[in-house]
Amino acid sequence: MRPAHRRISSGSPFERAYGYSRAVVSGDDVHISGTTGYDYATMTMPEDPGAQARNIYSTFASVLKEAGAELSDIVRLRTYVTEPAFCEAVLRVQGETFGDTRPAATIVVVSALLKPEMKVEIEADARLSRDAGPLRR
């Protein structure tokens, strides 16, 4: 029998309208969909790409908590920015957020995201089990 997937919503109206889940838990894996910098409580988007990244990681923290995990359980990040000039601010927030956790990460400059106010989109994968021992530096 196939294990059931558990779907997690952030409350974004886009999830139902566009047919996706913010995250899906499958076994010990948590797959977080591409997330932009909206504050989903107010549906506002800051102008600054660093502030957008902070909102994204706040959304990730909420989703991971519901999944039984936390930001330090993220093992992979894929970041998309719409301008090369945004990389420094976004990566600075990434460094502040993850510190010594240091997940495997990629940043890519793309020509556009879904809406013009979206400057950053990040997707992530996390692992629920902690049986792999301490992280190595």
Contact map, one row per residue, 1 for C-alpha under 8 A:
11100000000000000000000000000000000000000000000000000000000000000000000000000000000000000000000000000000000000000000000000000000000000000
11110000000000000000000000000000000000000000000000000000000000000000000000000000000000000000000000000000000000000000000000000000000000000
11111000000000000000000001100000000000000000000000000000000000000000000000000000000000000000000000000000000000000000000000000000000000000
01111100000000000000000001000000000000000000000000000000000000000000000000000000000000000000000000000000000000000000000000000000000000000
00111110000000000000000111100000000000000000000000000000000000000000000000000000000000000000000000000000000000000000000000000000000000000
00011111000000000000000111000000000000000000000000000000000000000000000000000000000000000000000000000000000000000000000000000000000000000
00001111100000000000111110000000000000000000000000000000000000000000000000000000000000000000000000000000000000000000000000000000000000000
00000111110000000000111110000000000000000000000000000000000000100110000000000000000000000000000000000000000000000000000000000000000000000
00000011111100100000111000000000000000000000000000000000000000100000000000000000000000000000000000000000000000000000000000000000000000000
00000001111100000000010000000000000000010000000000000000001001100000000000000000000000000000000000000000000000000000000000000000000000000
00000000111110100000000000000000000000010000000000000000000000000000000000000000000000000000000000000000000000000000000000000000000000000
00000000111111110000000000000000000000010000000000000000000000000000000000000000000000000000000000000000000000000000000000000000000000000
00000000001111111000000000000000000000000000000000000000000000000000000000000000000000000000000000000000000000000000000000000000000000000
00000000000111111110000000000000000000000000000000000000000000000000000000000000000000000000000000000000000000000000000000000000000000000
00000000101111111111110000000000000000000000000000000000000000000000000000000000000000000000000000000000000000000000000000000000000000000
00000000000111111111100000000000000000000000000000000000000000000000000000000000000000000000000000000000000000000000000000000000000000000
00000000000011111110000000000000000000000000000000000000000000000000000000000000000000000000000000000000000000000000000000000000000000000
00000000000001111111000000000000000000000000000000000000000000000000000000000000000000000000000000000000000000000000000000000000000000000
00000000000001111111100000000000000000000000000000000000000000000000000000000000000000000000000000000000000000000000000000000000000000000
00000000000000110111110000000000000000000000000000000000000000000000000000000000000000000000000000000000000000000000000000000000000000000
00000011100000110011111100000000100000000000000000000000000000000000000000000000000000000000000000000000000000000000000000000000000000000
00000011110000100001111100000001111000000000000000000000000000100000000000000000000000000000000000000000000000000000000000000000000000000
00000011100000000000111110000111100000000000000000000000000000100000000000000000000000000000000000000000000000000000000000000000000000000
00001111000000000000111111000111000000000000000000000000000000000000000000000000000000000000000000000000000000000000000000000000000000000
00001111000000000000001111111110000000000000000000000000000000000010000000000000000000000000000000000000000000000000000000000000000000000
00111100000000000000000111111110000000000000000000000000000000000000000000000000000000000000000000000000000000000000000000000000000000000
00101000000000000000000011111000000000000000000000000000000000000000000000000000000000000000000000000000000000000000000000000000000000000
00000000000000000000000011111100000000000000000000000000000000000000000000000000000000000000000000000000000000000000000000000011100000000
00000000000000000000000011111110000000000000000000000000000000000000000000000000000000000000000000000000000000000000000000001111000000000
00000000000000000000001111011111000000000000000000000000000000010010000000000000000000000000000000000000000000000000000000001111000000000
00000000000000000000001111001111100000000000000000000000000000000000000000000000000000000000000000000000000000000000000000111100000000000
00000000000000000000011100000111111000000000000000000000000100000000000000000000000000000000000000000000000000000000000000111000000000000
00000000000000000000111000000011111000000000000000000000000000000000000000000000000000000000000000000000000000000000000001110000000000000
00000000000000000000010000000001111100000000000000000000000000000000000000000000000000000000000000000000000000000000000011110000000000000
00000000000000000000010000000001111110000000000000000001000000000000000000000000000000000000000000000000000000000000000011100000000000000
00000000000000000000000000000000011111000000000000011011000000000000000000000000000000000000000000000000000000000000011111000000000000000
00000000000000000000000000000000001111100000110000111111000000000000000000000000000000000000000000000000000000000000010110000000000000000
00000000000000000000000000000000000111110011110000010011000000000000000000000000000000000000000000000000000000000000000000000000000000000
00000000000000000000000000000000000011111111100000000010000000000000000000000000000000000000000000000000000000000000000000000000000000000
00000000011100000000000000000000000001111111000000000000000000000000000000000000000000000000000000000000000000000000000000000000000000000
00000000000000000000000000000000000000111110000000000000000000000000000000000000000000000000000000000000000000000000000000000000000000000
00000000000000000000000000000000000000111111000000000000000000000000000000000000000000000000000000000000000000000000000000000000000000000
00000000000000000000000000000000000001111111100000000000000000000000000000000000000000000000000000000000000000000000000000000000000000000
00000000000000000000000000000000000001110111110000000000000000000000000000000000000000000000000000000000000000000000000000000000000000000
00000000000000000000000000000000000011100011111000010000000000000000000000000000000000000000000000000000000000000000110000000000000000000
00000000000000000000000000000000000011000001111110110000000000000000000000000000000000000000000000000000000000000000000000000000000000000
00000000000000000000000000000000000000000000111110110000000000000000000000000000000000000000000000000000000000000000100000000000000000000
00000000000000000000000000000000000000000000011111110000000000000000000000000000000000000000000000000000000000000000000000000000000000000
00000000000000000000000000000000000000000000011111111000000000000000000000000000000001001100000000000000000000000000001100000000000000000
00000000000000000000000000000000000000000000000111111100000000000000000000000000000001001101100000000000000000000000000000000000000000000
00000000000000000000000000000000000010000000011111111110000000000000000000000000000000000000000000000000000000000000000000000000000000000
00000000000000000000000000000000000111000000111111111111000000000000000000000000000000000000000000000000000000000000001100000000000000000
00000000000000000000000000000000000110000000000011111111100000000000000000000000000000000100110000000000000000000000000110000000000000000
00000000000000000000000000000000000010000000000001111111110000000000000000000000000000000000100000000000000000000000000000000000000000000
00000000000000000000000000000000000111100000000000111111111000000000000000000000000000000000000000000000000000000000000000000000000000000
00000000000000000000000000000000001111000000000000011111111100000000000000000000000000000000000000000000000000000000000011000000000000000
00000000000000000000000000000000000000000000000000001111111110000000001000000000000000000000000010000000000000000000000000000000000000000
00000000000000000000000000000000000000000000000000000111111111000000000000000000000000000000000000000000000000000000000000000000000000000
00000000010000000000000000000000000000000000000000000011111111100000000000000000000000000000000000000000000000000000000000000000000000000
00000000000000000000000000000001000000000000000000000001111111110000001000000000000000000000000000000000000000000000000000000000000000000
00000000000000000000000000000000000000000000000000000000111111111000011000000000000000000000000000000000000000000000000000000000000000000
00000000010000000000000000000000000000000000000000000000011111111100000000000000000000000000000000000000000000000000000000000000000000000
00000001110000000000011000000000000000000000000000000000001111111110000000000000000000000000000000000000000000000000000000000000000000000
00000000000000000000000000000100000000000000000000000000000111111111111000000000000000000000000000000000000000000000000000000000000000000
00000000000000000000000000000000000000000000000000000000000011111111110000000000000000000000000000000000000000000000000000000000000000000
00000001000000000000000000000000000000000000000000000000000001111111100000000000000000000000000000000000000000000000000000000000000000000
00000001000000000000000010000100000000000000000000000000000000111111100000000000000000000000000000000000000000000000000000000000000000000
00000000000000000000000000000000000000000000000000000000000000011111110000000000000000000000000000000000000000000000000000000001000000000
00000000000000000000000000000000000000000000000000000000000000011111111010000000000000000000000000000000000000000000000000000111000000000
00000000000000000000000000000000000000000000000000000000000010011001111111000000000000000000000000000000000000000000000000000000000000000
00000000000000000000000000000000000000000000000000000000100110010000111111000000000000000000000001000000000000000000000000000000000000000
00000000000000000000000000000000000000000000000000000000000000000000011111000000000000000000000001001000000000000000000000000000000000000
00000000000000000000000000000000000000000000000000000000000000000000111111100000000000000000000000000000000000000000000000000111000000000
00000000000000000000000000000000000000000000000000000000000000000000011111111000000000000000000000000010000000000000000000011110000000000
00000000000000000000000000000000000000000000000000000000000000000000000011111000000000000000000000000111000000000000000000011110000000000
00000000000000000000000000000000000000000000000000000000000000000000000001111100000000000000000000000011100000000000000000011100000000000
00000000000000000000000000000000000000000000000000000000000000000000000001111110000000000000000000000011110000000000000001111000000000000
00000000000000000000000000000000000000000000000000000000000000000000000000011111000000000000000000000000111100000000000001110000000000000
00000000000000000000000000000000000000000000000000000000000000000000000000001111100000000000000000000000111100000000000111100000000000000
00000000000000000000000000000000000000000000000000000000000000000000000000000111110000000000000000000000001111000000000111000000000000000
00000000000000000000000000000000000000000000000000000000000000000000000000000011111101100000000000000000001111000000001110000000000000000
00000000000000000000000000000000000000000000000000000000000000000000000000000001111101000000000000000000000011111000001100000000000000000
00000000000000000000000000000000000000000000000000000000000000000000000000000000111111100000000000000000000011100000001000000000000000000
00000000000000000000000000000000000000000000000000000000000000000000000000000000111111100000000000000000000010000000000000000000000000000
00000000000000000000000000000000000000000000000000000000000000000000000000000000001111110000000000000000000000000000000000000000000000000
00000000000000000000000000000000000000000000000011000000000000000000000000000000111111111100000000000000000000000000001000000000000000000
00000000000000000000000000000000000000000000000000000000000000000000000000000000101111111110000000000000001000000000000000000000000000000
00000000000000000000000000000000000000000000000000000000000000000000000000000000000011111111000000000000000000000000000000000000000000000
00000000000000000000000000000000000000000000000011000000000000000000000000000000000001111111100000000000000000000000000000000000000000000
00000000000000000000000000000000000000000000000011001000000000000000000000000000000001111111110000000000000000000000000100000000000000000
00000000000000000000000000000000000000000000000000000000000000000000000000000000000000111111111000000000000000000000000000000000000000000
00000000000000000000000000000000000000000000000001000000000000000000000000000000000000011111111100000000000000000000000000000000000000000
00000000000000000000000000000000000000000000000001001100000000000000000000000000000000001111111110000000000000000000000000000000000000000
00000000000000000000000000000000000000000000000000001000000000000000000000000000000000000111111111000000000000000000000000000000000000000
00000000000000000000000000000000000000000000000000000000000000000000000000000000000000000011111111100100000000000000000000000000000000000
00000000000000000000000000000000000000000000000000000000000000000000000000000000000000000001111111100000000000000000000000000000000000000
00000000000000000000000000000000000000000000000000000000100000000000000000000000000000000000111111100000000000000000000000000000000000000
00000000000000000000000000000000000000000000000000000000000000000000001100000000000000000000011111111110000000000000000000000000000000000
00000000000000000000000000000000000000000000000000000000000000000000000000000000000000000000001111111100000000000000000000000000000000000
00000000000000000000000000000000000000000000000000000000000000000000000000000000000000000000000001111100000000000000000000000000000000001
00000000000000000000000000000000000000000000000000000000000000000000000100000000000000000000000001111110000000000000000000000000000000100
00000000000000000000000000000000000000000000000000000000000000000000000000100000000000000000001001111111000000000000000000000000000000000
00000000000000000000000000000000000000000000000000000000000000000000000001111000000000000000000001001111100000000000000000000000000000000
00000000000000000000000000000000000000000000000000000000000000000000000000111000000000000000000000000111110000000000000000000000000000000
00000000000000000000000000000000000000000000000000000000000000000000000000011110000000000000000000000011111000000000000000000000000000000
00000000000000000000000000000000000000000000000000000000000000000000000000001110000000000000000000000001111100000000000000000000000000000
00000000000000000000000000000000000000000000000000000000000000000000000000000111100000100000000000000000111110000000000000000000000000000
00000000000000000000000000000000000000000000000000000000000000000000000000000111100000000000000000000000011111000000000000000000000000000
00000000000000000000000000000000000000000000000000000000000000000000000000000001111100000000000000000000001111100000000000000000000000000
00000000000000000000000000000000000000000000000000000000000000000000000000000001111000000000000000000000000111111000000000000000000000000
00000000000000000000000000000000000000000000000000000000000000000000000000000000011000000000000000000000000011111000000000000000000000000
00000000000000000000000000000000000000000000000000000000000000000000000000000000010000000000000000000000000001111111001000000000000000000
00000000000000000000000000000000000000000000000000000000000000000000000000000000010000000000000000000000000001111111011110000000000000000
00000000000000000000000000000000000000000000000000000000000000000000000000000000000000000000000000000000000000011111010000000000000000000
00000000000000000000000000000000000000000000000000000000000000000000000000000000000000000000000000000000000000011111110000000000000000000
00000000000000000000000000000000000000000000000000000000000000000000000000000000000000000000000000000000000000011111111000000000000000000
00000000000000000000000000000000000000000000101000000000000000000000000000000000000000000000000000000000000000000011111000000000000000000
00000000000000000000000000000000000110000000100000000000000000000000000000000000000000000000000000000000000000001111111110000000000000000
00000000000000000000000000000000000100000000000010010000000000000000000000000000111001000000000000000000000000011001111110000000000000000
00000000000000000000000000000000000110000000000010011000000000000000000000000011110000000100000000000000000000001000011111000000000000000
00000000000000000000000000000000011110000000000000001001000000000000000000000011100000000000000000000000000000001000011111100000000000000
00000000000000000000000000000000111100000000000000000001000000000000000000001111000000000000000000000000000000000000000111110000000000000
00000000000000000000000000000011111000000000000000000000000000000000000000001110000000000000000000000000000000000000000011111000000000000
00000000000000000000000000000011110000000000000000000000000000000000000001111100000000000000000000000000000000000000000001111100000000000
00000000000000000000000000001111000000000000000000000000000000000000000001111000000000000000000000000000000000000000000000111110000000000
00000000000000000000000000001110000000000000000000000000000000000000100011110000000000000000000000000000000000000000000000011111000000000
00000000000000000000000000011100000000000000000000000000000000000000100011100000000000000000000000000000000000000000000000001111110000000
00000000000000000000000000011100000000000000000000000000000000000001100010000000000000000000000000000000000000000000000000000111110000000
00000000000000000000000000010000000000000000000000000000000000000000000000000000000000000000000000000000000000000000000000000011111100000
00000000000000000000000000000000000000000000000000000000000000000000000000000000000000000000000000000000000000000000000000000011111110000
00000000000000000000000000000000000000000000000000000000000000000000000000000000000000000000000000000000000000000000000000000000111110000
00000000000000000000000000000000000000000000000000000000000000000000000000000000000000000000000000000000000000000000000000000000111111000
00000000000000000000000000000000000000000000000000000000000000000000000000000000000000000000000000000000000000000000000000000000011111100
00000000000000000000000000000000000000000000000000000000000000000000000000000000000000000000000000000000000000000000000000000000000111110
00000000000000000000000000000000000000000000000000000000000000000000000000000000000000000000000000001000000000000000000000000000000011111
00000000000000000000000000000000000000000000000000000000000000000000000000000000000000000000000000000000000000000000000000000000000001111
00000000000000000000000000000000000000000000000000000000000000000000000000000000000000000000000000010000000000000000000000000000000000111
